[in-house]
C-alpha cells in the first residue's frame, strides 16, 4: 500500500531493530500505558504477536517507510481493540516525523483499505484521553466521539472514536 509520501508493508522480523529503536525514543509510549517500561524481550514478544495476528488473518500491521529512500517512519495497525470486537486503526511514528502530516496521510490510506478491501463499515480510533494530537487527527478524518472508558488495568481512561463508512465503496469515504 502506498500514499503520496510513504510505502506500507506488512511487518516482518527484519523490521524489529528499527521498531525497537523507535520504542526507545523519549515519549514513544507516553500515552500507551500497557507498552511502557517493557524489556527488549517483551517488546519482541509483542511484535511476534502482531505477525501472528497477520498470519491468522485477524489483524493488519504495517511498517511505514518513506518512498524513495525507505527510511523507517513508524507503524500502522488495523486490529481488534482489547476486550472488544471492535476494529481500531492506530499509528506510531518516530519522533522525527511528528507534526508533518504523516499520521493523517497513512491513517487515511489504512481507512480506505479497511473499508474497500477488508469490508469494514465502522472503524474505531482509541487513544489516551490526554493525547490531544491523536484527537485532532481523528477529528480531521471524520471520526466522532463514541465513549470514554478504562481498558484492562490502565490508569488513564481512553477515548474511543468511530468512523462510519458510507455505503458507496467506490468513493473515498473520509474527510
Secondary structure, 3 states (H helix, E strand, C coil): CECCCEEEEECCHHHHHHHHHHHCCCCCCCCCHHHCCCCHHHHHHHHHHHHHHHHHCCEEEEEEEECCCCCEEEEEEEEECCCCCCEEEEEEECHHHCCCCHHHHHHHHHHHHHHHCCCCCEEEEEEECCCHHHHHHHHHCCCEEEEEECCCCCCCCEEEEEEECCCCCCCCCCC
